[in-house]
């Protein structure tokens, strides 16, 4: 659901690395097409926030490797409780098995944590959301 106020895509991110959090924030703000609703340091905190927030994100970007609840575990719970949220992965891992695992459980796409790939990821979210509407 797009925000009625500014017609931007509502986005939430689960990422444990503070530098990656800062990179995501910078790129998302510079892009301008998103409302960055939440950056959580792990999947458990993201799920707790989702249970309390009145505004649900249209899409979530999840890191694969996080403490407490990783991206795969988070995605499984999101699929069960929030099936309408689009899931995208972002990782610094080059292990293809991990990317495949993310795709197999319902991630639309998985990107690397580099500026160029994060920009591509945001465009991918916009295109996918447009085809859903």
C-alpha positions as a Markdown table, in Angstrom:
| # | Residue | x | y | z |
|---|---|---|---|---|
| 1 | Unk | 0.0 | 0.0 | 0.0 |
| 2 | Unk | 1.4 | 3.4 | -0.9 |
| 3 | Unk | 1.1 | 6.2 | 1.5 |
| 4 | Unk | -1.8 | 8.4 | 0.7 |
| 5 | Unk | 0.2 | 11.4 | 1.9 |
| 6 | Unk | 3.1 | 11.4 | -0.6 |
| 7 | Unk | 2.5 | 8.4 | -2.9 |
| 8 | Unk | 5.8 | 6.8 | -2.0 |
| 9 | Unk | 6.5 | 3.1 | -1.3 |
| 10 | Unk | 6.7 | 2.2 | 2.3 |
| 11 | Unk | 9.9 | 0.4 | 3.1 |
| 12 | Unk | 11.3 | -1.4 | 6.1 |
| 13 | Unk | 14.8 | -2.9 | 6.4 |
| 14 | Unk | 16.4 | -5.5 | 8.7 |
| 15 | Unk | 20.2 | -5.1 | 8.8 |
| 16 | Unk | 22.5 | -5.6 | 11.7 |
| 17 | Unk | 25.6 | -3.8 | 10.4 |
| 18 | Unk | 25.6 | -0.1 | 11.3 |
| 19 | Unk | 27.6 | 0.9 | 8.2 |
| 20 | Unk | 25.2 | -0.9 | 6.0 |
| 21 | Unk | 22.3 | 0.7 | 7.8 |
| 22 | Unk | 23.9 | 4.1 | 7.1 |
| 23 | Unk | 24.4 | 3.2 | 3.4 |
| 24 | Unk | 20.8 | 2.1 | 3.0 |
| 25 | Unk | 19.5 | 5.2 | 4.7 |
| 26 | Unk | 21.6 | 7.5 | 2.5 |
| 27 | Unk | 20.7 | 5.7 | -0.8 |
| 28 | Unk | 17.0 | 5.5 | 0.1 |
| 29 | Unk | 16.8 | 9.1 | 1.1 |
| 30 | Unk | 18.7 | 10.2 | -2.0 |
| 31 | Unk | 16.4 | 8.2 | -4.2 |
| 32 | Unk | 13.3 | 9.9 | -2.9 |
| 33 | Unk | 10.7 | 7.3 | -3.9 |
| 34 | Unk | 10.4 | 5.7 | -0.5 |
| 35 | Unk | 9.2 | 6.3 | 3.0 |
| 36 | Unk | 11.8 | 4.5 | 5.1 |
| 37 | Unk | 9.6 | 3.4 | 8.0 |
| 38 | Unk | 12.1 | 1.3 | 10.0 |
| 39 | Unk | 15.6 | -0.1 | 10.1 |
| 40 | Unk | 15.8 | -2.9 | 12.6 |
| 41 | Unk | 19.1 | -4.6 | 13.7 |
| 42 | Unk | 17.6 | -8.0 | 13.3 |
| 43 | Unk | 14.5 | -9.8 | 12.2 |
| 44 | Unk | 13.0 | -10.2 | 15.6 |
| 45 | Unk | 12.9 | -6.5 | 16.2 |
| 46 | Unk | 11.4 | -5.9 | 12.8 |
| 47 | Unk | 8.6 | -8.4 | 13.5 |
| 48 | Unk | 8.0 | -6.8 | 16.9 |
| 49 | Unk | 7.7 | -3.4 | 15.2 |
| 50 | Unk | 5.4 | -4.7 | 12.5 |
| 51 | Unk | 3.0 | -6.0 | 15.2 |
| 52 | Unk | 2.7 | -2.5 | 16.6 |
| 53 | Unk | 2.9 | -0.1 | 13.7 |
| 54 | Unk | -0.3 | 1.2 | 12.1 |
| 55 | Unk | 1.5 | 1.7 | 8.7 |
| 56 | Unk | 2.7 | -1.6 | 7.1 |
| 57 | Unk | 5.6 | -1.5 | 4.7 |
| 58 | Unk | 5.0 | -2.4 | 1.0 |
| 59 | Unk | 8.4 | -4.0 | 0.9 |
| 60 | Unk | 11.1 | -5.3 | 3.3 |
| 61 | Unk | 14.7 | -5.7 | 2.6 |
| 62 | Unk | 16.3 | -8.4 | 4.7 |
| 63 | Unk | 19.9 | -9.2 | 5.3 |
| 64 | Unk | 20.8 | -12.9 | 5.3 |
| 65 | Unk | 23.2 | -12.9 | 8.2 |
| 66 | Unk | 21.8 | -11.3 | 11.4 |
| 67 | Unk | 21.8 | -12.2 | 15.1 |
| 68 | Unk | 18.7 | -13.3 | 16.9 |
| 69 | Unk | 16.6 | -13.9 | 13.8 |
| 70 | Unk | 18.3 | -14.0 | 10.4 |
| 71 | Unk | 16.8 | -13.0 | 7.0 |
| 72 | Unk | 15.6 | -16.5 | 6.2 |
| 73 | Unk | 13.8 | -17.0 | 9.6 |
| 74 | Unk | 12.3 | -13.5 | 9.3 |
| 75 | Unk | 11.1 | -14.2 | 5.8 |
| 76 | Unk | 9.3 | -17.4 | 6.9 |
| 77 | Unk | 7.4 | -15.5 | 9.6 |
| 78 | Unk | 6.6 | -12.6 | 7.3 |
| 79 | Unk | 5.2 | -15.0 | 4.7 |
| 80 | Unk | 3.0 | -16.5 | 7.4 |
| 81 | Unk | 1.8 | -13.3 | 9.0 |
| 82 | Unk | 2.3 | -10.6 | 6.4 |
| 83 | Unk | 2.0 | -12.3 | 3.0 |
| 84 | Unk | 1.3 | -9.1 | 1.2 |
| 85 | Unk | 4.7 | -7.5 | 2.0 |
| 86 | Unk | 7.2 | -7.9 | -0.9 |
| 87 | Unk | 10.5 | -9.4 | 0.3 |
| 88 | Unk | 13.9 | -8.6 | -1.1 |
| 89 | Unk | 17.3 | -9.8 | 0.1 |
| 90 | Unk | 20.6 | -7.9 | 0.4 |
| 91 | Unk | 23.8 | -9.6 | 1.4 |
| 92 | Unk | 27.5 | -9.3 | 1.4 |
| 93 | Unk | 27.9 | -13.1 | 1.0 |
| 94 | Unk | 29.0 | -14.5 | -2.3 |
| 95 | Unk | 27.8 | -18.0 | -1.4 |
| 96 | Unk | 25.3 | -18.9 | -4.1 |
| 97 | Unk | 23.6 | -21.5 | -1.8 |
| 98 | Unk | 22.5 | -18.7 | 0.5 |
| 99 | Unk | 21.1 | -16.6 | -2.3 |
| 100 | Unk | 19.2 | -19.6 | -3.6 |
| 101 | Unk | 17.8 | -20.4 | -0.2 |
| 102 | Unk | 16.4 | -16.8 | 0.0 |
| 103 | Unk | 14.8 | -17.1 | -3.4 |
| 104 | Unk | 13.4 | -20.5 | -2.7 |
| 105 | Unk | 11.5 | -19.3 | 0.4 |
| 106 | Unk | 9.9 | -16.3 | -1.3 |
| 107 | Unk | 12.4 | -13.5 | -1.8 |
| 108 | Unk | 11.7 | -11.7 | -5.1 |
| 109 | Unk | 15.4 | -10.9 | -5.7 |
| 110 | Unk | 18.6 | -10.8 | -3.8 |
| 111 | Unk | 21.3 | -8.1 | -4.2 |
| 112 | Unk | 24.7 | -7.4 | -2.9 |
| 113 | Unk | 25.4 | -4.6 | -0.4 |
| 114 | Unk | 27.1 | -2.2 | -2.8 |
| 115 | Unk | 25.8 | 1.2 | -3.7 |
| 116 | Unk | 25.2 | 0.3 | -7.4 |
| 117 | Unk | 23.3 | -2.9 | -6.4 |
| 118 | Unk | 21.3 | -1.1 | -3.7 |
| 119 | Unk | 20.2 | 1.5 | -6.3 |
| 120 | Unk | 19.2 | -1.4 | -8.7 |
| 121 | Unk | 17.4 | -3.0 | -5.7 |
| 122 | Unk | 15.3 | 0.1 | -5.2 |
| 123 | Unk | 14.4 | 0.3 | -8.9 |
| 124 | Unk | 13.5 | -3.4 | -8.8 |
| 125 | Unk | 11.1 | -2.7 | -5.9 |
| 126 | Unk | 9.5 | 0.1 | -7.8 |
| 127 | Unk | 9.0 | -2.0 | -10.9 |
| 128 | Unk | 7.7 | -5.0 | -9.0 |
| 129 | Unk | 5.3 | -2.8 | -7.1 |
| 130 | Unk | 4.1 | -1.1 | -10.3 |
| 131 | Unk | 3.3 | -4.5 | -11.8 |
| 132 | Unk | 1.3 | -5.5 | -8.7 |
| 133 | Unk | -0.9 | -2.4 | -8.7 |
